[in-house]
Amino acid sequence: MSPSSQQVSAPRRTKSRCSCGLDYTARGVLLAEWAGTTLLVFLSCLPACAGAPQYACAGAAGLAVALLVQCFDHISGAMFNPTVLLAAMLARRVAPGLGAGMFGAQLLGAATGTGLLRLLAPGSDAADLCLTLPVDTLSVYKAVCIEAVLGGLLALANMASWDPRNRLLADSWPLRIGLSVAGLSIIAGPLTGASMNAARSFGPALWSGHWEHHWIYWVGPLSGSLLCTLLYRRIWAVDGMPPARAAPDVTAALPLRRERGSLDPAVEPHKKTHYSV
């Protein structure tokens, strides 16, 4: 039989389990969230350690988000933020079990990123420079409300990106969310630090031991995300259509095994599904 007449079989994805008990599908997602959050904290905080002005720090944070979403969106959804993760879980894009693991990976990544910052950034007070704190003239309750607005807007941006009516805009998503984060950081950075991300605030607080007002960056963004996600689902969501940015198939993290006798098999397009464990 000539090579041209041989049937080319698609590669078969096989699930394996590592010694920690996780299969490769979940492990790939968790590793992506850990690596992405590590790099997000490190890259977004690095300019502040060099004394960069606030607008430069805001721009760096937004561009870092755009870069990392481009790198990891197809693997884990590029959450890197409990605010976005909560929206994804409420939208039933991430199963609760995997969501809990992703949350832990984000906190671990934030701690790792701050540790890397202390190792490589100039000076010995890198973690202190990266802390998110409200200005002295702003009450804690106003700070919570501002962070809630920021978290809600971030959730709305992600809900809109998953909306089937935005399917033609999926390719520009990394740039759009990066510019959105930069804009929100410029707007609210001088007031609260514009965290929008409890993990981003957790890492520096952990390394510096400075926990004053830290609760603001949990209560604010998460409450805003909860409210706006439920609002979007209630009023604006559409059913019966595949999402514009379908949750990537977690089997994409599995190793491929070539069928015996096949010749350079093409990768079989796999159906994108919701995350599950």
Kinemage of the C-alpha trace (Angstrom):
@kinemage 1
@onewidth
@group {chain A} dominant
@subgroup {mainchain}
@vectorlist {calphas} color= white
{ca met a 1} P 0.000 0.000 0.000
{ca ser a 2} L 1.442 3.382 -0.980
{ca pro a 3} L 1.791 6.075 1.654
{ca ser a 4} L -0.751 8.225 -0.129
{ca ser a 5} L -3.368 5.492 0.103
{ca gln a 6} L -2.798 4.746 3.779
{ca gln a 7} L -5.418 6.017 6.149
{ca val a 8} L -4.172 8.770 8.402
{ca ser a 9} L -5.573 8.399 11.874
{ca ala a 10} L -6.009 11.273 14.278
{ca pro a 11} L -3.970 11.222 17.466
{ca arg a 12} L -5.698 9.815 20.501
{ca arg a 13} L -5.631 11.768 23.703
{ca thr a 14} L -5.002 9.634 26.719
{ca lys a 15} L -5.593 10.624 30.303
{ca ser a 16} L -2.795 9.929 32.732
{ca arg a 17} L -2.466 10.622 36.394
{ca cys a 18} L 0.464 12.147 38.213
{ca ser a 19} L 1.715 11.122 41.628
{ca cys a 20} L -0.265 13.945 43.269
{ca gly a 21} L -3.538 12.366 42.130
{ca leu a 22} L -4.400 14.967 39.492
{ca asp a 23} L -4.882 13.958 35.885
{ca tyr a 24} L -2.983 15.922 33.263
{ca thr a 25} L -6.076 17.885 32.244
{ca ala a 26} L -6.586 19.552 35.617
{ca arg a 27} L -2.858 19.822 36.228
{ca gly a 28} L -2.366 21.771 32.995
{ca val a 29} L -5.066 24.257 33.929
{ca leu a 30} L -3.744 24.724 37.466
{ca leu a 31} L -0.173 25.162 36.263
{ca ala a 32} L -1.310 27.773 33.741
{ca glu a 33} L -3.142 29.723 36.458
{ca trp a 34} L -0.143 29.512 38.780
{ca ala a 35} L 2.347 30.595 36.112
{ca gly a 36} L 0.102 33.365 34.794
{ca thr a 37} L -0.584 34.829 38.238
{ca thr a 38} L 3.101 34.609 39.139
{ca leu a 39} L 4.080 36.585 36.050
{ca leu a 40} L 1.190 39.016 36.441
{ca val a 41} L 2.221 40.025 39.956
{ca phe a 42} L 5.898 40.185 39.039
{ca leu a 43} L 5.502 42.184 35.825
{ca ser a 44} L 2.825 44.578 37.084
{ca cys a 45} L 4.726 45.389 40.290
{ca leu a 46} L 8.201 45.719 38.797
{ca pro a 47} L 7.797 49.323 37.523
{ca ala a 48} L 6.752 50.545 40.986
{ca cys a 49} L 9.971 49.123 42.431
{ca ala a 50} L 11.910 51.319 39.998
{ca gly a 51} L 9.975 54.441 40.987
{ca ala a 52} L 7.935 54.663 37.775
{ca pro a 53} L 5.010 57.151 37.763
{ca gln a 54} L 1.505 55.875 38.360
{ca tyr a 55} L 0.390 56.047 34.733
{ca ala a 56} L 3.407 53.985 33.680
{ca cys a 57} L 2.568 51.346 36.294
{ca ala a 58} L -1.041 51.282 35.058
{ca gly a 59} L 0.045 50.867 31.455
{ca ala a 60} L 2.498 48.129 32.389
{ca ala a 61} L -0.207 46.240 34.273
{ca gly a 62} L -2.581 46.401 31.314
{ca leu a 63} L 0.019 45.305 28.778
{ca ala a 64} L 1.143 42.486 31.083
{ca val a 65} L -2.465 41.269 31.242
{ca ala a 66} L -2.720 41.380 27.440
{ca leu a 67} L 0.487 39.374 27.059
{ca leu a 68} L -0.464 36.717 29.603
{ca val a 69} L -4.014 36.318 28.273
{ca gln a 70} L -2.500 35.728 24.841
{ca cys a 71} L -0.215 33.078 26.362
{ca phe a 72} L -2.685 31.166 28.528
{ca asp a 73} L -6.278 31.919 27.474
{ca his a 74} L -6.543 28.741 25.389
{ca ile a 75} L -5.288 26.611 28.290
{ca ser a 76} L -7.043 27.824 31.431
{ca gly a 77} L -9.140 30.786 30.323
{ca ala a 78} L -6.427 33.104 31.719
{ca met a 79} L -8.300 34.044 34.874
{ca phe a 80} L -5.351 34.986 37.182
{ca asn a 81} L -7.874 36.752 39.391
{ca pro a 82} L -10.520 35.511 41.862
{ca thr a 83} L -12.812 38.291 40.585
{ca val a 84} L -12.840 36.813 37.079
{ca leu a 85} L -12.871 33.248 38.397
{ca leu a 86} L -16.011 33.960 40.429
{ca ala a 87} L -17.718 35.332 37.317
{ca ala a 88} L -16.716 32.245 35.351
{ca met a 89} L -18.065 29.923 38.029
{ca leu a 90} L -21.364 31.828 38.272
{ca ala a 91} L -21.603 31.671 34.476
{ca arg a 92} L -21.062 27.884 34.722
{ca arg a 93} L -17.898 27.989 32.654
{ca val a 94} L -15.791 26.497 35.458
{ca ala a 95} L -16.914 23.607 37.633
{ca pro a 96} L -16.766 24.194 41.413
{ca gly a 97} L -14.098 21.553 42.048
{ca leu a 98} L -11.730 22.890 39.439
{ca gly a 99} L -12.563 26.451 40.455
{ca ala a 100} L -11.360 25.751 43.999
{ca gly a 101} L -8.098 24.399 42.615
{ca met a 102} L -7.676 27.414 40.332
{ca phe a 103} L -8.274 29.731 43.287
{ca gly a 104} L -5.512 28.016 45.243
{ca ala a 105} L -3.201 28.179 42.219
{ca gln a 106} L -3.824 31.917 41.923
{ca leu a 107} L -2.946 32.571 45.566
{ca leu a 108} L 0.172 30.431 45.276
{ca gly a 109} L 1.122 32.255 42.092
{ca ala a 110} L 0.693 35.643 43.772
{ca ala a 111} L 2.998 34.564 46.601
{ca thr a 112} L 5.519 33.187 44.100
{ca gly a 113} L 5.411 36.345 41.990
{ca thr a 114} L 6.046 38.575 45.008
{ca gly a 115} L 8.900 36.321 46.083
{ca leu a 116} L 10.407 36.634 42.601
{ca leu a 117} L 9.963 40.389 42.834
{ca arg a 118} L 11.888 40.540 46.107
{ca leu a 119} L 14.628 38.445 44.558
{ca leu a 120} L 15.095 40.452 41.353
{ca ala a 121} L 13.799 43.980 41.992
{ca pro a 122} L 16.135 46.694 43.266
{ca gly a 123} L 16.043 47.389 46.981
{ca ser a 124} L 14.788 45.254 49.829
{ca asp a 125} L 11.290 46.739 50.149
{ca ala a 126} L 9.795 45.426 46.897
{ca ala a 127} L 6.813 43.833 48.626
{ca asp a 128} L 6.047 47.078 50.475
{ca leu a 129} L 6.162 49.074 47.235
{ca cys a 130} L 3.712 46.642 45.648
{ca leu a 131} L 1.095 46.876 48.416
{ca thr a 132} L -2.361 48.113 47.479
{ca leu a 133} L -3.663 50.600 50.030
{ca pro a 134} L -6.333 53.322 49.934
{ca val a 135} L -5.130 56.898 50.248
{ca asp a 136} L -5.394 58.439 53.706
{ca thr a 137} L -8.114 60.867 52.627
{ca leu a 138} L -10.409 58.029 51.480
{ca ser a 139} L -12.570 56.153 53.972
{ca val a 140} L -12.415 52.378 53.902
{ca tyr a 141} L -16.079 52.183 52.918
{ca lys a 142} L -15.538 54.418 49.909
{ca ala a 143} L -12.510 52.317 49.022
{ca val a 144} L -14.628 49.163 49.148
{ca cys a 145} L -17.213 50.746 46.853
{ca ile a 146} L -14.575 51.854 44.352
{ca glu a 147} L -13.011 48.395 44.268
{ca ala a 148} L -16.497 46.897 43.894
{ca val a 149} L -17.118 49.083 40.841
{ca leu a 150} L -13.772 48.043 39.357
{ca gly a 151} L -14.411 44.357 40.042
{ca gly a 152} L -17.909 44.621 38.605
{ca leu a 153} L -16.655 46.260 35.419
{ca leu a 154} L -14.011 43.569 35.051
{ca ala a 155} L -16.688 40.896 35.447
{ca leu a 156} L -18.927 42.653 32.911
{ca ala a 157} L -16.067 42.811 30.409
{ca asn a 158} L -15.506 39.068 30.728
{ca met a 159} L -19.212 38.230 30.597
{ca ala a 160} L -19.486 40.284 27.425
{ca ser a 161} L -16.482 38.494 25.923
{ca trp a 162} L -18.196 35.145 26.529
{ca asp a 163} L -21.460 36.388 25.004
{ca pro a 164} L -22.264 34.644 21.676
{ca arg a 165} L -23.046 38.014 20.111
{ca asn a 166} L -19.365 38.934 20.443
{ca arg a 167} L -18.072 35.891 18.608
{ca leu a 168} L -16.505 38.027 15.853
{ca leu a 169} L -14.406 39.921 18.403
{ca ala a 170} L -12.763 36.938 20.093
{ca asp a 171} L -9.369 37.402 18.397
{ca ser a 172} L -8.884 40.888 19.834
{ca trp a 173} L -9.747 39.852 23.405
{ca pro a 174} L -6.193 39.959 24.887
{ca leu a 175} L -5.684 43.537 23.705
{ca arg a 176} L -9.175 44.646 24.762
{ca ile a 177} L -8.931 43.281 28.284
{ca gly a 178} L -5.407 44.626 28.653
{ca leu a 179} L -6.501 48.134 27.691
{ca ser a 180} L -9.513 47.817 30.002
{ca val a 181} L -7.286 46.948 32.959
{ca ala a 182} L -4.918 49.797 32.097
{ca gly a 183} L -7.817 52.253 31.895
{ca leu a 184} L -9.305 51.190 35.219
{ca ser a 185} L -5.857 51.370 36.810
{ca ile a 186} L -5.350 54.926 35.583
{ca ile a 187} L -8.793 55.936 36.859
{ca ala a 188} L -8.661 54.450 40.349
{ca gly a 189} L -4.979 53.766 40.935
{ca pro a 190} L -4.371 57.026 42.813
{ca leu a 191} L -7.265 56.254 45.181
{ca thr a 192} L -7.142 52.551 46.045
{ca gly a 193} L -4.282 51.131 43.999
{ca ala a 194} L -6.886 49.703 41.592
{ca ser a 195} L -6.249 46.118 42.607
{ca met a 196} L -9.419 44.522 41.195
{ca asn a 197} L -7.671 41.300 42.147
{ca ala a 198} L -7.547 39.800 45.631
{ca ala a 199} L -4.650 37.542 44.645
{ca arg a 200} L -2.665 40.535 43.379
{ca ser a 201} L -3.090 42.185 46.789
{ca phe a 202} L -2.544 38.960 48.738
{ca gly a 203} L 1.030 38.264 47.598
{ca pro a 204} L 2.587 41.565 48.708
{ca ala a 205} L 0.584 41.542 51.953
{ca leu a 206} L 1.848 38.056 52.733
{ca trp a 207} L 5.515 38.875 52.138
{ca ser a 208} L 5.436 42.259 53.878
{ca gly a 209} L 3.198 41.203 56.773
{ca his a 210} L 1.091 44.322 56.214
{ca trp a 211} L -2.563 43.289 56.481
{ca glu a 212} L -4.139 46.650 57.309
{ca his a 213} L -7.150 47.269 55.048
{ca his a 214} L -6.371 44.076 53.154
{ca trp a 215} L -9.987 42.960 53.490
{ca ile a 216} L -11.014 45.808 51.157
{ca tyr a 217} L -9.459 43.990 48.212
{ca trp a 218} L -11.447 40.837 48.906
{ca val a 219} L -14.840 42.269 49.776
{ca gly a 220} L -14.837 44.999 47.132
{ca pro a 221} L -13.913 43.238 43.872
{ca leu a 222} L -15.675 39.966 44.721
{ca ser a 223} L -18.931 41.657 45.714
{ca gly a 224} L -18.851 43.730 42.541
{ca ser a 225} L -18.185 40.642 40.457
{ca leu a 226} L -21.019 38.752 42.134
{ca leu a 227} L -23.541 41.547 41.585
{ca cys a 228} L -22.619 42.350 37.986
{ca thr a 229} L -22.361 38.719 36.904
{ca leu a 230} L -25.807 37.909 38.258
{ca leu a 231} L -27.154 41.098 36.692
{ca tyr a 232} L -25.727 40.198 33.281
{ca arg a 233} L -27.082 36.667 33.460
{ca arg a 234} L -30.514 37.913 34.490
{ca ile a 235} L -30.944 40.743 31.984
{ca trp a 236} L -28.562 40.469 29.052
{ca ala a 237} L -27.459 36.832 28.662
{ca val a 238} L -28.714 34.720 25.735
{ca asp a 239} L -29.167 30.958 25.789
{ca gly a 240} L -28.968 28.262 23.176
{ca met a 241} L -25.833 29.521 21.415
{ca pro a 242} L -22.187 28.550 21.906
{ca pro a 243} L -20.183 31.203 23.768
{ca ala a 244} L -17.912 33.523 21.808
{ca arg a 245} L -14.923 32.432 23.906
{ca ala a 246} L -15.808 28.854 24.700
{ca ala a 247} L -14.085 27.474 27.749
{ca pro a 248} L -11.087 25.585 26.361
{ca asp a 249} L -11.249 21.804 26.393
{ca val a 250} L -9.102 20.699 29.301
{ca thr a 251} L -7.957 17.712 27.241
{ca ala a 252} L -5.768 20.210 25.398
{ca ala a 253} L -3.348 19.789 28.287
{ca leu a 254} L -3.010 16.063 27.674
{ca pro a 255} L -0.088 14.464 25.843
{ca leu a 256} L -0.790 13.200 22.337
{ca arg a 257} L -0.049 9.597 21.427
{ca arg a 258} L 0.346 8.749 17.758
{ca glu a 259} L -1.534 5.730 16.530
{ca arg a 260} L 0.662 2.862 15.366
{ca gly a 261} L 1.193 2.944 11.613
{ca ser a 262} L -0.008 6.498 11.117
{ca leu a 263} L 1.939 9.011 9.050
{ca asp a 264} L 2.206 12.488 10.534
{ca pro a 265} L -1.402 12.618 11.663
{ca ala a 266} L -3.041 15.995 11.681
{ca val a 267} L -4.306 17.185 14.998
{ca glu a 268} L -7.992 16.500 15.232
{ca pro a 269} L -9.985 19.611 16.036
{ca his a 270} L -11.565 18.953 19.388
{ca lys a 271} L -14.801 20.356 20.626
{ca lys a 272} L -14.504 23.070 23.212
{ca thr a 273} L -16.443 22.296 26.310
{ca his a 274} L -17.017 23.658 29.754
{ca tyr a 275} L -14.423 22.888 32.363
{ca ser a 276} L -15.143 19.854 34.468
{ca val a 277} L -13.400 17.634 36.955
